[in-house]
Amino acid sequence: MTNDSEHSGWGLVKTDVEIVDEKKAMFDIKKDKWFIYTPTPEISKAAQEWLFQEGFSWQAHGNKEVNYTDTNYLMLSPYEDGRFCHTFSIDEKLGEKEIKMTFKAVVDSVEFPETQTPEQIQLDKVMDQIAELQTQAAKLQELINK
């Protein structure tokens, strides 16, 4: 390896290496144009709740309540920071970027229905009859003991 100014410590000639100083602009959810496809009311509701958590509000009235769940898209308003609106269609010429969302359902508990075989049902009826007969026998025994 040489130590002259034309060579790096790895034996490469500096003219063989191109230094790229490219700064990529990060997507800014509060400033860049975007849309979220909301084909069902449930997806629209979930997307709106997420947007509210991210600090967004409705453009029309500034509140943070679920509304307009029957439209196909939510999109950032180009007029005000942090306020979004709704629409039924998107104009691709405006250059919006799609925010794609995935959803996970959380199951807290599951309750299964009881199923019994015909024999179990018949046994339950017989056991109920036995319990009733035992109650009647106890009452009769009390009468006899008096």
DSSP file with accessible surface (Angstrom, degrees, kcal/mol):
  #  RESIDUE AA STRUCTURE BP1 BP2  ACC     N-H-->O    O-->H-N    N-H-->O    O-->H-N    TCO  KAPPA ALPHA  PHI   PSI    X-CA   Y-CA   Z-CA
    1    1 A M              0   0  174      0, 0.0     2,-0.3     0, 0.0     8,-0.1   0.000 360.0 360.0 360.0 144.8    0.0    0.0    0.0
    2    2 A T        -     0   0   71      6,-0.2     9,-0.2     2,-0.1     0, 0.0  -0.678 360.0-147.2-105.3 159.9    1.2    3.5   -0.7
    3    3 A N        +     0   0  168     -2,-0.3    -1,-0.1     3,-0.0     6,-0.1   0.213  55.8 122.2-109.3  12.1    0.7    6.5    1.4
    4    4 A D  S >  S-     0   0   81      1,-0.1     3,-1.6     4,-0.1    -2,-0.1  -0.288  77.3-105.2 -74.2 168.8    0.4    9.2   -1.3
    5    5 A S  T 3  S+     0   0   93      1,-0.3    -1,-0.1     8,-0.0     9,-0.1   0.637 114.2  65.3 -70.8 -13.6   -2.7   11.3   -1.6
    6    6 A E  T 3  S+     0   0   98      7,-0.1     8,-2.2     8,-0.1     2,-0.4   0.590  97.2  63.6 -83.8 -10.8   -4.0    9.5   -4.6
    7    7 A H  B <   -A   13   0A  59     -3,-1.6     6,-0.2     6,-0.2     2,-0.1  -0.906  69.8-142.9-119.5 145.1   -4.6    6.2   -2.6
    8    8 A S    >   -     0   0   37      4,-2.5     3,-1.6    -2,-0.4    -6,-0.2  -0.392  41.9 -94.3 -89.7 175.5   -6.8    5.3    0.3
    9    9 A G  T 3  S+     0   0   58      1,-0.3    -1,-0.1    -2,-0.1    -2,-0.0   0.655 123.1  60.1 -66.0 -13.0   -5.8    3.0    3.0
   10   10 A W  T 3  S-     0   0  220      2,-0.1    -1,-0.3    -9,-0.0     3,-0.1   0.363 119.7-103.4 -98.2   4.8   -7.4    0.1    1.1
   11   11 A G  S <  S+     0   0   41     -3,-1.6     2,-0.3     1,-0.3    -2,-0.1   0.624  78.2 134.3  85.1   9.8   -5.3    0.4   -2.0
   12   12 A L        -     0   0   88      2,-0.0    -4,-2.5     3,-0.0     2,-0.4  -0.725  58.5-122.5 -91.3 145.5   -8.0    2.1   -4.0
   13   13 A V  B >   -A    7   0A  38     -2,-0.3     3,-2.5    -6,-0.2     4,-0.4  -0.704  20.0-131.1 -82.5 131.9   -7.3    5.1   -6.1
   14   14 A K  G >  S+     0   0  124     -8,-2.2     3,-1.2    -2,-0.4    -1,-0.1   0.807 106.5  62.4 -57.7 -27.9   -9.6    8.0   -5.0
   15   15 A T  G 3  S+     0   0  110     -9,-0.3    -1,-0.3     1,-0.2    -8,-0.1   0.680  95.5  62.3 -72.9 -13.8  -10.5    8.6   -8.6
   16   16 A D  G <  S+     0   0  120     -3,-2.5     2,-0.5     2,-0.0    -1,-0.2   0.590  95.7  71.9 -81.2 -12.3  -12.0    5.1   -8.7
   17   17 A V    <   -     0   0   76     -3,-1.2     2,-0.6    -4,-0.4    -1,-0.0  -0.905  68.7-153.4-110.9 130.3  -14.5    6.0   -6.0
   18   18 A E        -     0   0  167     -2,-0.5     2,-0.6     2,-0.0    -3,-0.1  -0.893  12.7-145.0-101.6 122.9  -17.5    8.3   -6.6
   19   19 A I        -     0   0  152     -2,-0.6     2,-0.6     2,-0.0    -2,-0.0  -0.790  12.1-157.9 -88.5 122.1  -18.7   10.0   -3.4
   20   20 A V        -     0   0   96     -2,-0.6     2,-0.6     2,-0.1    -2,-0.0  -0.902  13.1-176.5-104.7 118.5  -22.4   10.4   -3.4
   21   21 A D        +     0   0  137     -2,-0.6     2,-0.6     2,-0.1    -2,-0.0  -0.661  26.0 153.4-111.3  71.3  -23.7   13.2   -1.2
   22   22 A E        -     0   0  132     -2,-0.6     2,-0.7     2,-0.0    -2,-0.1  -0.899  28.4-162.1-107.5 121.2  -27.4   12.6   -1.8
   23   23 A K        -     0   0  181     -2,-0.6     2,-0.5     2,-0.0    -2,-0.1  -0.901  11.5-150.6-102.7 115.8  -29.8   13.6    0.9
   24   24 A K        -     0   0  163     -2,-0.7     2,-0.3     1,-0.0    -2,-0.0  -0.743  17.7-122.9 -87.4 132.5  -33.2   12.0    0.6
   25   25 A A        -     0   0  102     -2,-0.5     2,-0.2     1,-0.1    -1,-0.0  -0.562  25.9-130.4 -73.6 130.5  -36.1   13.9    1.8
   26   26 A M        -     0   0  165     -2,-0.3     2,-0.3     1,-0.1    -1,-0.1  -0.568  28.3-100.1 -78.9 147.6  -38.0   11.9    4.4
   27   27 A F        -     0   0   99     -2,-0.2     2,-0.7     1,-0.1    -1,-0.1  -0.500  34.0-154.4 -67.1 127.6  -41.8   11.7    4.1
   28   28 A D    >>  -     0   0   61     -2,-0.3     4,-3.3     1,-0.1     3,-1.5  -0.913   5.0-161.2-109.9 106.9  -43.4   14.2    6.4
   29   29 A I  T 34 S+     0   0   38     -2,-0.7    -1,-0.1     1,-0.3    53,-0.1   0.766  90.3  50.8 -60.8 -25.4  -46.9   13.0    7.3
   30   30 A K  T 34 S+     0   0   69      1,-0.1    52,-0.7    -3,-0.1    -1,-0.3   0.626 125.1  23.0 -89.4 -11.1  -47.9   16.5    8.4
   31   31 A K  T <4 S+     0   0  139     -3,-1.5    -2,-0.2    50,-0.1     2,-0.1   0.694 101.8  81.6-124.0 -35.4  -46.8   18.3    5.2
   32   32 A D  S  < S-     0   0   64     -4,-3.3     2,-0.3     1,-0.1    44,-0.1  -0.464  85.6-103.4 -76.8 151.8  -46.6   15.9    2.3
   33   33 A K        +     0   0   88     62,-0.2    64,-1.8    -2,-0.1     2,-0.3  -0.558  54.6 157.9 -74.7 132.4  -49.7   15.0    0.3
   34   34 A W  E     -b   97   0B   0     -2,-0.3    42,-1.9    62,-0.3     2,-0.3  -0.958  24.9-158.9-147.7 165.3  -51.0   11.6    1.2
   35   35 A F  E     -bC  98  75B  30     62,-1.9    64,-2.9    -2,-0.3     2,-0.4  -0.979   8.7-148.8-144.1 155.8  -54.2    9.5    1.1
   36   36 A I  E     - C   0  74B   3     38,-2.8    38,-2.1    -2,-0.3     2,-0.4  -0.996  21.9-130.9-124.8 123.4  -55.4    6.4    2.9
   37   37 A Y  E     - C   0  73B 108     -2,-0.4    36,-0.2    62,-0.4    64,-0.2  -0.620  25.9-178.7 -75.6 124.2  -57.8    4.0    1.1
   38   38 A T        +     0   0    1     34,-3.5     6,-0.1    -2,-0.4    -1,-0.1  -0.691  10.8 166.9-127.2  79.7  -60.7    3.2    3.3
   39   39 A P        +     0   0   56      0, 0.0    -1,-0.1     0, 0.0    34,-0.1   0.664  66.0  39.2 -73.1 -16.0  -63.0    0.8    1.5
   40   40 A T  S  > S-     0   0   49      1,-0.1     4,-2.5    32,-0.1     5,-0.2  -0.933  82.0-118.2-130.9 156.5  -65.1   -0.1    4.5
   41   41 A P  H  > S+     0   0   64      0, 0.0     4,-2.7     0, 0.0     5,-0.2   0.881 115.2  55.5 -58.5 -35.0  -66.6    1.9    7.5
   42   42 A E  H  > S+     0   0  141      2,-0.2     4,-2.3     1,-0.2     5,-0.2   0.923 109.4  44.9 -65.7 -42.4  -64.5   -0.3    9.9
   43   43 A I  H  > S+     0   0   47      2,-0.2     4,-2.8     1,-0.2     5,-0.2   0.914 112.9  51.8 -67.6 -41.3  -61.2    0.5    8.1
   44   44 A S  H  X S+     0   0    0     -4,-2.5     4,-2.7    25,-0.2    -2,-0.2   0.937 110.3  48.7 -59.8 -45.1  -62.2    4.2    7.9
   45   45 A K  H  X S+     0   0   98     -4,-2.7     4,-2.5     2,-0.2    -2,-0.2   0.939 112.9  46.9 -61.6 -46.7  -62.9    4.3   11.7
   46   46 A A  H  X S+     0   0   31     -4,-2.3     4,-2.0     1,-0.2    -1,-0.2   0.915 113.5  48.7 -63.1 -41.9  -59.6    2.6   12.5
   47   47 A A  H  X S+     0   0    0     -4,-2.8     4,-2.6     2,-0.2    -1,-0.2   0.920 111.5  49.4 -65.1 -42.6  -57.6    4.9   10.2
   48   48 A Q  H  X S+     0   0    0     -4,-2.7     4,-2.7    -5,-0.2     5,-0.2   0.930 109.4  51.4 -62.4 -44.2  -59.3    8.0   11.7
   49   49 A E  H  X S+     0   0   77     -4,-2.5     4,-1.9     1,-0.2    -1,-0.2   0.904 110.9  48.9 -61.3 -38.8  -58.6    6.9   15.2
   50   50 A W  H  X S+     0   0   79     -4,-2.0     4,-1.6     2,-0.2    -1,-0.2   0.931 110.3  50.9 -65.0 -44.0  -54.9    6.4   14.3
   51   51 A L  H  <>S+     0   0    0     -4,-2.6     5,-2.5     1,-0.2    -2,-0.2   0.908 108.3  52.0 -61.1 -41.4  -54.8    9.8   12.7
   52   52 A F  H ><5S+     0   0   27     -4,-2.7     3,-1.6     1,-0.2    -1,-0.2   0.915 107.8  52.2 -61.6 -40.1  -56.2   11.4   15.8
   53   53 A Q  H 3<5S+     0   0  152     -4,-1.9    -1,-0.2     1,-0.3    -2,-0.2   0.825 105.6  55.9 -63.9 -29.6  -53.6    9.7   17.9
   54   54 A E  T 3<5S-     0   0   88     -4,-1.6    -1,-0.3    -3,-0.1    -2,-0.2   0.386 128.3 -97.8 -83.7   2.9  -50.9   11.1   15.5
   55   55 A G  T < 5S+     0   0   31     -3,-1.6    -3,-0.2     1,-0.3    -2,-0.1   0.539  79.0 135.1  96.6   7.6  -52.2   14.7   16.2
   56   56 A F      < -     0   0    0     -5,-2.5    -1,-0.3    -6,-0.2     2,-0.3  -0.458  28.3-176.7 -85.6 161.1  -54.5   15.1   13.2
   57   57 A S  E     -d   83   0B  14     25,-1.8    27,-2.4    -2,-0.1     2,-0.2  -0.920  38.0 -74.9-145.0 172.7  -58.0   16.6   13.2
   58   58 A W  E  >  -d   84   0B   2      5,-2.4     4,-1.9    -2,-0.3    27,-0.2  -0.490  30.2-143.4 -73.5 140.0  -60.7   17.1   10.6
   59   59 A Q  T  4 S+     0   0   53     25,-3.1    26,-0.1    -2,-0.2    -1,-0.1   0.921  95.8  54.2 -66.0 -43.6  -60.2   20.0    8.2
   60   60 A A  T  4 S+     0   0   81     24,-0.3    -1,-0.2     1,-0.2    25,-0.1   0.890 133.1   1.0 -65.1 -41.9  -63.9   21.0    8.1
   61   61 A H  T  4 S-     0   0   83      2,-0.1    -1,-0.2     0, 0.0    -2,-0.2   0.387  87.1-125.2-133.0   1.7  -64.5   21.4   11.8
   62   62 A G     <  +     0   0   24     -4,-1.9    -3,-0.1     1,-0.2     2,-0.1   0.492  64.5 129.6  72.6   3.5  -61.2   20.7   13.5
   63   63 A N        -     0   0   45     -6,-0.1    -5,-2.4     2,-0.1    -1,-0.2  -0.299  59.7-131.9 -88.9 175.8  -62.6   18.0   15.9
   64   64 A K        +     0   0  109     -7,-0.2     2,-0.4    -3,-0.1    -1,-0.1  -0.483  61.2 121.2-123.6  58.7  -61.2   14.6   16.5
   65   65 A E  S    S-     0   0  123     -2,-0.1     2,-0.2   -13,-0.0    -2,-0.1  -0.956  71.4 -99.9-122.4 143.3  -64.4   12.5   16.2
   66   66 A V        +     0   0   51     -2,-0.4     2,-0.3     2,-0.0     3,-0.1  -0.429  59.1 152.6 -63.8 125.4  -64.9    9.6   13.8
   67   67 A N        +     0   0   48     -2,-0.2   -19,-0.1     1,-0.1    -1,-0.0  -0.932  42.2  30.7-143.5 168.7  -67.0   10.9   10.9
   68   68 A Y    >   +     0   0   79     -2,-0.3     3,-1.2     1,-0.1    -1,-0.1   0.856  56.7 160.9  51.6  46.0  -67.6   10.2    7.2
   69   69 A T  T 3   +     0   0   45      1,-0.2   -25,-0.2    -3,-0.1    -1,-0.1   0.558  63.7  69.6 -77.0  -2.0  -66.9    6.5    7.3
   70   70 A D  T 3  S+     0   0  113    -26,-0.1    -1,-0.2   -29,-0.1     2,-0.2   0.407  79.3  95.4 -95.6   3.4  -68.8    6.0    4.0
   71   71 A T  S <  S-     0   0    2     -3,-1.2    17,-0.2     1,-0.1   -27,-0.1  -0.547  73.4-131.1 -93.2 161.8  -66.2    7.6    1.8
   72   72 A N  S    S+     0   0   65     15,-0.4   -34,-3.5    -2,-0.2     2,-0.3   0.715  81.0  30.8 -84.1 -23.4  -63.4    5.8    0.0
   73   73 A Y  E     -CE  37  87B  52     14,-2.3    14,-2.1   -36,-0.2     2,-0.4  -0.988  51.5-156.7-140.2 148.5  -60.4    7.9    1.0
   74   74 A L  E     +CE  36  86B   0    -38,-2.1   -38,-2.8    -2,-0.3     2,-0.3  -0.932  30.9 177.8-110.3 143.4  -59.0   10.0    3.8
   75   75 A M  E     -CE  35  85B  33     10,-2.5    10,-3.0    -2,-0.4     2,-0.3  -0.995  34.1-100.9-149.3 153.3  -56.4   12.5    2.6
   76   76 A L  E     - E   0  84B   8    -42,-1.9     8,-0.2    -2,-0.3   -42,-0.1  -0.568  38.9-125.4 -72.1 131.0  -54.2   15.3    3.9
   77   77 A S        -     0   0    2      6,-1.8     3,-0.3    -2,-0.3     6,-0.3  -0.607   8.2-147.4 -73.6 131.5  -55.5   18.7    3.2
   78   78 A P  S    S+     0   0   79      0, 0.0    -1,-0.1     0, 0.0     3,-0.1   0.564  91.0  64.4 -75.1  -2.8  -53.0   20.8    1.4
   79   79 A Y  S    S+     0   0  179      1,-0.2     2,-0.4     4,-0.1    -3,-0.0   0.826 105.0  26.3 -91.8 -35.0  -54.4   23.9    3.1
   80   80 A E  S >  S-     0   0   88     -3,-0.3     3,-1.1     3,-0.3    -1,-0.2  -0.989  77.9-112.4-136.6 140.7  -53.6   23.4    6.8
   81   81 A D  T 3  S+     0   0  104     -2,-0.4   -50,-0.1     1,-0.2     3,-0.1  -0.454  98.9   8.3 -65.7 135.9  -51.1   21.4    8.7
   82   82 A G  T 3  S+     0   0    9    -52,-0.7   -25,-1.8     1,-0.2     2,-0.4   0.655 101.1 110.0  72.4  15.3  -52.5   18.5   10.7
   83   83 A R  E <   -d   57   0B  79     -3,-1.1    -6,-1.8    -6,-0.3    -3,-0.3  -0.987  44.5-171.9-126.0 130.0  -56.0   18.6    9.2
   84   84 A F  E     -dE  58  76B   0    -27,-2.4   -25,-3.1    -2,-0.4   -24,-0.3  -0.697   3.5-161.0-115.8 168.2  -57.3   15.9    6.9
   85   85 A C  E     - E   0  75B  24    -10,-3.0   -10,-2.5    -2,-0.2     2,-0.3  -0.740  15.6-117.2-135.4-175.2  -60.4   15.6    4.8
   86   86 A H  E     + E   0  74B  62    -12,-0.2     2,-0.3    -2,-0.2   -12,-0.2  -0.883  27.6 170.4-128.2 157.3  -62.4   12.8    3.1
   87   87 A T  E     - E   0  73B  35    -14,-2.1   -14,-2.3    -2,-0.3   -15,-0.4  -0.982  37.8-131.3-159.2 163.1  -63.3   12.1   -0.5
   88   88 A F  S    S+     0   0  117     -2,-0.3     2,-0.3   -16,-0.2    -1,-0.1   0.611  92.2  24.2 -93.6 -16.5  -64.8    9.5   -2.7
   89   89 A S        -     0   0   84    -16,-0.1     2,-0.4     2,-0.0    -1,-0.1  -0.971  67.6-135.3-146.3 161.2  -62.0    9.6   -5.3
   90   90 A I        -     0   0   31     -2,-0.3     2,-0.8    -3,-0.1     3,-0.1  -0.963  14.2-138.3-120.0 134.3  -58.3   10.6   -5.7
   91   91 A D    >   -     0   0   73     -2,-0.4     3,-1.8     1,-0.2     5,-0.4  -0.824  11.4-159.4 -91.8 108.4  -56.8   12.6   -8.5
   92   92 A E  G >  S+     0   0  177     -2,-0.8     3,-1.3     1,-0.3    -1,-0.2   0.739  85.2  70.7 -62.6 -21.6  -53.6   10.9   -9.4
   93   93 A K  G 3  S+     0   0  184      1,-0.2    -1,-0.3     2,-0.1    -2,-0.0   0.735  85.9  67.6 -68.2 -19.7  -52.3   14.1  -11.0
   94   94 A L  G <  S-     0   0   86     -3,-1.8    -1,-0.2     1,-0.0    -2,-0.2   0.649 104.7-127.9 -78.7 -12.0  -52.0   15.7   -7.6
   95   95 A G    <   +     0   0   48     -3,-1.3   -62,-0.2    -4,-0.3    -3,-0.1   0.783  42.1 169.8  77.1  29.5  -49.2   13.4   -6.6
   96   96 A E        -     0   0   29     -5,-0.4     2,-0.4   -62,-0.1   -62,-0.3  -0.413  27.7-134.5 -71.3 149.9  -50.5   12.1   -3.3
   97   97 A K  E     -b   34   0B 135    -64,-1.8   -62,-1.9    -2,-0.1     2,-0.4  -0.873  19.6-121.0-103.3 139.4  -48.6    9.1   -1.7
   98   98 A E  E     -b   35   0B  85     -2,-0.4     2,-0.7   -64,-0.2   -62,-0.2  -0.647  13.1-150.0 -84.0 129.6  -50.7    6.3   -0.3
   99   99 A I        -     0   0   31    -64,-2.9     2,-0.5    -2,-0.4   -62,-0.4  -0.892  19.1-151.6 -92.0 116.8  -50.2    5.4    3.3
  100  100 A K        -     0   0  169     -2,-0.7     2,-0.4   -64,-0.1   -64,-0.1  -0.814  12.1-165.3 -97.2 129.6  -50.9    1.7    3.5
  101  101 A M        -     0   0   51     -2,-0.5     2,-0.3   -64,-0.2   -54,-0.0  -0.881   9.2-162.8-115.0 145.0  -52.3    0.4    6.8
  102  102 A T        -     0   0  139     -2,-0.4     2,-0.4     2,-0.0    -2,-0.0  -0.915  14.0-147.3-119.4 153.9  -52.5   -3.1    8.1
  103  103 A F        -     0   0  103     -2,-0.3     2,-0.5     2,-0.0   -60,-0.0  -0.921   7.4-160.4-125.5 145.8  -54.8   -4.1   11.0
  104  104 A K        -     0   0  185     -2,-0.4     2,-0.3     2,-0.0    -2,-0.0  -0.994  14.3-142.5-125.9 127.4  -54.5   -6.7   13.7
  105  105 A A        -     0   0   91     -2,-0.5     2,-0.5     2,-0.0    -2,-0.0  -0.689  11.6-150.6 -87.2 139.6  -57.5   -7.9   15.6
  106  106 A V        -     0   0  114     -2,-0.3     2,-0.6     0, 0.0    -2,-0.0  -0.957   3.5-153.7-111.9 125.3  -57.0   -8.5   19.3
  107  107 A V        -     0   0  107     -2,-0.5     3,-0.1     1,-0.2    -2,-0.0  -0.883  11.3-176.6-101.0 118.6  -59.2  -11.2   20.9
  108  108 A D        -     0   0  156     -2,-0.6     2,-0.3     1,-0.3    -1,-0.2   0.886  66.9 -16.6 -80.3 -44.1  -59.7  -10.7   24.6
  109  109 A S        -     0   0  104      2,-0.0     2,-0.4     0, 0.0    -1,-0.3  -0.985  54.6-142.8-157.7 160.5  -61.7  -13.8   25.4
  110  110 A V        -     0   0   90     -2,-0.3     2,-0.5    -3,-0.1    -3,-0.0  -0.998   8.0-165.0-130.9 132.6  -63.6  -16.6   23.7
  111  111 A E        -     0   0  186     -2,-0.4    -2,-0.0     0, 0.0     0, 0.0  -0.980  11.5-157.5-118.8 119.6  -66.8  -18.2   24.9
  112  112 A F        -     0   0  163     -2,-0.5     2,-0.1     1,-0.1     3,-0.0  -0.737  21.7-112.6 -95.4 145.9  -67.8  -21.4   23.3
  113  113 A P        -     0   0  110      0, 0.0     2,-0.3     0, 0.0    -1,-0.1  -0.424  35.1-109.5 -72.4 149.6  -71.3  -22.8   23.3
  114  114 A E        -     0   0  176     -2,-0.1     2,-0.4     2,-0.0     0, 0.0  -0.630  33.6-165.5 -78.5 137.2  -71.9  -26.0   25.2
  115  115 A T        -     0   0  124     -2,-0.3     2,-0.4    -3,-0.0    -3,-0.0  -0.980   4.6-171.9-124.2 138.1  -72.6  -29.0   23.2
  116  116 A Q        -     0   0   84     -2,-0.4    -2,-0.0     4,-0.0     0, 0.0  -0.974  22.5-122.8-128.5 145.4  -74.1  -32.2   24.5
  117  117 A T     >  -     0   0   64     -2,-0.4     4,-2.2     1,-0.1     5,-0.2  -0.391  37.0-105.6 -74.5 162.1  -74.6  -35.6   23.0
  118  118 A P  H  > S+     0   0   98      0, 0.0     4,-2.4     0, 0.0     5,-0.2   0.882 123.7  54.3 -56.7 -35.6  -78.2  -37.0   23.1
  119  119 A E  H  > S+     0   0  131      2,-0.2     4,-2.7     1,-0.2     5,-0.2   0.898 107.0  50.0 -66.1 -39.6  -77.1  -39.3   25.8
  120  120 A Q  H  > S+     0   0   90      2,-0.2     4,-2.5     1,-0.2    -1,-0.2   0.903 110.6  50.1 -65.4 -39.2  -75.8  -36.4   28.0
  121  121 A I  H  X S+     0   0   72     -4,-2.2     4,-2.0     2,-0.2    -2,-0.2   0.938 112.3  47.0 -63.7 -44.4  -79.1  -34.6   27.5
  122  122 A Q  H  X S+     0   0  131     -4,-2.4     4,-2.3     1,-0.2    -2,-0.2   0.919 111.6  51.2 -64.7 -41.1  -81.0  -37.7   28.5
  123  123 A L  H  X S+     0   0  101     -4,-2.7     4,-2.9     1,-0.2    -1,-0.2   0.912 107.6  52.8 -62.3 -42.4  -78.8  -38.2   31.6
  124  124 A D  H  X S+     0   0   66     -4,-2.5     4,-2.3     1,-0.2    -1,-0.2   0.910 109.5  49.6 -59.6 -40.4  -79.3  -34.5   32.6
  125  125 A K  H  X S+     0   0  132     -4,-2.0     4,-2.3     2,-0.2    -2,-0.2   0.930 112.0  47.1 -64.9 -43.5  -83.1  -35.0   32.5
  126  126 A V  H  X S+     0   0   58     -4,-2.3     4,-2.7     2,-0.2    -2,-0.2   0.925 111.7  50.7 -64.3 -42.2  -82.8  -38.2   34.6
  127  127 A M  H  X S+     0   0  102     -4,-2.9     4,-2.5     1,-0.2    -1,-0.2   0.894 109.9  50.7 -64.1 -37.4  -80.6  -36.4   37.1
  128  128 A D  H  X S+     0   0  113     -4,-2.3     4,-2.3    -5,-0.2    -1,-0.2   0.911 110.7  49.3 -64.4 -41.1  -83.1  -33.6   37.3
  129  129 A Q  H  X S+     0   0  125     -4,-2.3     4,-2.7     2,-0.2    -2,-0.2   0.913 110.8  49.7 -64.6 -42.2  -85.9  -36.1   37.9
  130  130 A I  H  X S+     0   0   72     -4,-2.7     4,-2.6     2,-0.2    -2,-0.2   0.930 110.1  50.8 -61.7 -43.3  -83.8  -37.8   40.6
  131  131 A A  H  X S+     0   0   46     -4,-2.5     4,-2.0     1,-0.2    -2,-0.2   0.912 111.4  48.3 -62.2 -39.6  -83.1  -34.4   42.3
  132  132 A E  H  X S+     0   0  100     -4,-2.3     4,-2.4     2,-0.2    -2,-0.2   0.920 111.5  49.5 -66.6 -42.2  -86.9  -33.6   42.3
  133  133 A L  H  X S+     0   0  108     -4,-2.7     4,-2.7     1,-0.2    -2,-0.2   0.891 109.4  52.3 -65.0 -36.9  -87.8  -37.0   43.7
  134  134 A Q  H  X S+     0   0  130     -4,-2.6     4,-2.3     2,-0.2    -1,-0.2   0.909 109.0  50.2 -65.8 -38.1  -85.2  -36.6   46.5
  135  135 A T  H  X S+     0   0   69     -4,-2.0     4,-2.0     2,-0.2    -2,-0.2   0.937 112.2  46.9 -64.3 -44.8  -86.7  -33.2   47.3
  136  136 A Q  H  X S+     0   0   94     -4,-2.4     4,-2.3     1,-0.2    -2,-0.2   0.907 111.2  52.1 -64.1 -39.2  -90.2  -34.7   47.5
  137  137 A A  H  X S+     0   0   57     -4,-2.7     4,-2.5     1,-0.2    -1,-0.2   0.912 108.4  51.0 -64.7 -39.9  -88.9  -37.6   49.6
  138  138 A A  H  X S+     0   0   50     -4,-2.3     4,-2.0     2,-0.2    -1,-0.2   0.905 110.2  49.4 -64.2 -40.7  -87.3  -35.2   52.1
  139  139 A K  H  X S+     0   0  133     -4,-2.0     4,-1.9     2,-0.2    -1,-0.2   0.918 111.9  48.2 -64.9 -42.3  -90.5  -33.3   52.4
  140  140 A L  H  X S+     0   0  108     -4,-2.3     4,-2.3     1,-0.2    -2,-0.2   0.903 108.9  54.0 -64.7 -39.9  -92.5  -36.5   53.0
  141  141 A Q  H  X S+     0   0  102     -4,-2.5     4,-2.3     1,-0.2    -1,-0.2   0.901 106.3  52.5 -62.4 -38.5  -89.9  -37.6   55.6
  142  142 A E  H  X S+     0   0  122     -4,-2.0     4,-0.8     1,-0.2    -1,-0.2   0.905 109.4  49.5 -62.5 -41.4  -90.4  -34.3   57.5
  143  143 A L  H  < S+     0   0  117     -4,-1.9     3,-0.5     1,-0.2    -2,-0.2   0.898 111.4  48.5 -64.9 -39.8  -94.2  -34.9   57.5
  144  144 A I  H  < S+     0   0  126     -4,-2.3    -2,-0.2     1,-0.2    -1,-0.2   0.899 108.0  54.9 -67.3 -38.8  -93.7  -38.5   58.9
  145  145 A N  H  <        0   0  116     -4,-2.3    -1,-0.2    -5,-0.2    -2,-0.2   0.684 360.0 360.0 -71.9 -14.3  -91.3  -37.3   61.6
  146  146 A K     <        0   0  197     -4,-0.8    -3,-0.1    -3,-0.5    -4,-0.0   0.056 360.0 360.0 -79.6 360.0  -93.8  -34.7   62.9
